[in-house]
Amino acid sequence: MSAGAAEGSPFNLPETLSWEELQELPDDLAEGIELWQGRVVWNRRGPLEHQRFAVRMRNALEADARRAKREETSGKEQRCWQVGMGTNVFFTPDRSSFLTPDFLVRRCLPRGADTFAADTVLVGEVLSGSDTPRRRQWKMDRYAEATIPWYWEIELDSGRTWDITLVRAYELVTIDRAGLPVKPLRPSVYVPVGEWEPDGLGIEFPEPFALSIAWEDLAF
């Protein structure tokens, strides 16, 4: 392990860890760490309100996922989704690179199975003070490189109300390189395809399954 301290860490952590070394740390410390190419990334935890909205979005997504599964016609191959929050999404087989989105949707896997990017269809973040524009964009780029189809963000009013001000959905698109004079820096990027404010109409969206989320299910 590196003798240097991990950037942004309030603890004297090494700069790099393997997945196995991370598992040896106390749970309350390990839960605040992400790894990228073995490098320790300190993932600061948000306030109580941050966790509350992640839970409510997770619950709303799961309710729609369960309903969508029931409504699948019996003559077609039935699709299945699992919804989680605070779950590690692994980008490499050795688990040396992973991020922990606030909520996610993955294809159904056996109980206890790890979540890899290839099985993940949607990731989402509840933005808080530690989510600087640079860090936010860095995470979006990593999810896009892993070709996760959908990325969602929840913006909060950090004043007295601590309520949701905006929900935004992004879809992954691949840039057609044909005819371009230069090679794109990132061949896969997210583009905004849905945006909702708390106007009482709620969230309606067709992917990755039919979503119908009432604002009252998310409100503080």
N, C-alpha and C positions, 0 to 999 in steps of 0.2 A: 504493500500500500504506500501511497505517496506520503511524504512527511509534511507536505503543505496542508493548509487548512482549506476546507471547501468554501467557495465564494458564497457570501450571503448567509452563512450558517451562524446561528447564535451559539453553537457548540463547537468544540475543537474536533471537528470531523476531518478525516483525511480527504484529499481531493478526489480520490477514486476508490471505489468499492466494487467487489464482485457481488452478484446476487446472493451467494452463500454467505459472504461477510455481512451483507445487509441484514440477513435473517438472524444474525447473532446479536444485533443491537436490541435494546429494550423496545417493546412495541410502541410505546408512546413517542419514541424518537424516530423509529423506522417509518412510522406512518406519515411523517412530515418530509420524507425524502423521495425524490424521483432520481432515476439514473438515465444518463444519456452517454452512450459509448463508454460506460463505466464511470463517468464523471458524476460526482454528487451534485444534485440540483436541489436546493432547499425550497420546498413548497410550503410557503407560509399559510397557516390556516386562517380563514376569515372569521368574522364575528358570528355569533349565534344566528343572526338573521341570514347570513350566507348559507349556513347549513340547513336552515328551515326551508328556504326556497329550493335548494337542491332536492330535499326530501319531497316537497310538494310536486315538483316537476317530475321526479322519478315516479311518484304514485300516479300522476295523471297519465304518463306514458305507459305505465304498466296496465292501467285500466283499459286504455285503447288497444294495447297489444293483445290482451286477453279477449277483448270483444272482437277484434279483427280475426283472431284465430277461430273463434266460434262461428263467425260468419263465412269462413271459407267454404266454398261448395264442396260437397263430398266427392264429386267427380274429378276434382283437380288435386294435384299434390299439395298437401296442407303445409303451409309455411308456419314457422314457429319462431318466436322471439323471446328473449329474456332481457329484462331491464334491471339495471343496477346503479349504484352510486358509490363514489369513492373506491372504485375498482381499478386495479392496475391494468393497463393495456400494454402488452409486450410487443415490441417491434423486432426483436431478434430471438432466435432459438435459445441462446444462452442467458436471456433475460438481462443483458447488460444495458439495454435501452428500454425504458418504459416511462409512460406518463400516467397520471391519475386524474382523469376528467371528473367533474362533479357528478355527472350522470351519463349513462350510455345505454345503447341498445345493441345487443349482439344476437347472432343466430343461436338457436338452442344447442347447448352442449351438455354432456353428462355432468351430473352433480359433482362439484369440486374441481372441475376443469378450469385451468387458467384461461384468461382472455387474451387472445392475440389479435393484432390489428386485422389480420385476414378474415376473422370471424366477426368483426365489429362493423356495424352499419351506421351508427350515429354516435357522436360524442358531443358533450355540451359542457359549458363553463358558466358559472355564476360569477360575474366580474366583481372584483373587490379592489381595495386600495393597492394591493401588491401586484395587481395585473397591469403593469405599465404597458403602453402601446408596443414597445419593443418585445416584451415577454409574450404579450398576447399574439403578436404576429409570428413570433418564433414557434409557439405551440401550433398555431394554425398551419404553418408550413410543414411541421413534422407530421401532423395528421394527414395533410394533403399528399405528402410524399408516400405515405403508407396506403394511399388510395381508399381512405374511409369515406364513403359516399356523402355523408351529411354531417355538418357541424352547426351547433346552435350556441347562442349566447343569451344570457339574461343580464340586463343592466339594472342596477339598483340605484335608488336615490339614497345617497349616503348621509343625508341630513336627518332631521328628526323623524321623518315618516318611515324610513327604511322599507320602502315598498318598491315593487317592480315598476320601472319606467318604460322598459322596452324589451321585447323578445325578438331576436333576429335569427333567421334560418339561412344557411349557406349550402349550396350544392357544389360538389366537386365536378370540375370540367377539365378536360384535357385539351391543351392548345395544339391545333393542327400546325405542324412545323412546315408543311409543304408551302413553298413559295416565300417563306420568310427569309430575309437577308441575313439574319443572325439567329443563332440557337437560343431559344427562350431560357432564361435563368432557371425557371421552375416550370416544367412541362405540365404539371397538374396544379390547379389553384382553386380556391373557393370563391364563388360569386354569390352575393346576396340574392335570395329568391323569395323571401318572405319577411315581413316586418309588422309587428303588432304592438299597439299601445293599449293601456287599460281603458278602453272606451266602452266596455260592456259587451262587445260583440264576441269576444273570445278568440281563440286560435283555431283556425281550420286549415289543414294541410294534408296532402294525399300520400306523403312518403315519410318513412319507409312502409307505413301502413296508414290507413285513414285515421287522422288525428282530429279530435274535436275536444278542445280544452276550454272550459269556462274560466273566466277571470276569477270568479269567486273561489275556484279550487286552488288558485295560486296566491290570492291576496293575503296580506299579513294579518 
